[in-house]
């Protein structure tokens, strides 16, 4: 209750970035090329923004 909207936005952005890093790292460890893993994740992010 004491957090401002801007602070909540920053926390959400940090969590989203951490999730993205974990997902991309997982794809790379599974053998997906780095560029493809990053592009695939960004397509998902952009798709969720457009929805």
C-alpha positions in Angstrom: 0.0 0.0 0.0 2.9 2.4 0.5 4.4 1.8 -3.0 3.7 4.4 -5.7 2.5 3.4 -9.1 5.9 4.3 -10.6 7.6 2.1 -8.2 5.3 -0.8 -9.0 6.0 -0.2 -12.7 9.7 -0.5 -12.1 9.3 -3.7 -10.0 7.2 -5.2 -12.8 9.8 -4.2 -15.4 12.6 -5.8 -13.4 10.6 -9.0 -12.9 9.8 -9.1 -16.6 13.5 -8.6 -17.5 14.6 -11.4 -15.1 12.0 -13.7 -16.5 13.1 -12.9 -20.1 16.7 -13.6 -19.2 15.8 -17.0 -17.6 13.7 -18.0 -20.6 16.3 -16.9 -23.2 19.1 -18.7 -21.2 17.0 -21.9 -21.1 16.5 -21.8 -24.9 20.2 -21.3 -25.5 21.1 -24.1 -23.1 18.7 -26.3 -25.1 20.6 -25.5 -28.3 18.7 -22.6 -29.8 21.1 -20.1 -31.3 21.4 -16.9 -29.2 19.9 -14.6 -31.9 17.0 -16.9 -32.5 16.3 -17.2 -28.8 16.3 -13.5 -28.3 14.2 -12.8 -31.4 11.7 -15.5 -30.3 11.3 -14.0 -26.9 10.9 -10.4 -28.2 8.2 -11.6 -30.6 6.3 -13.0 -27.6 6.8 -9.7 -25.7 5.6 -7.7 -28.7 2.7 -10.0 -29.1 1.6 -9.6 -25.5 1.9 -5.8 -25.9 -0.3 -5.8 -29.0 -3.0 -7.9 -27.3 
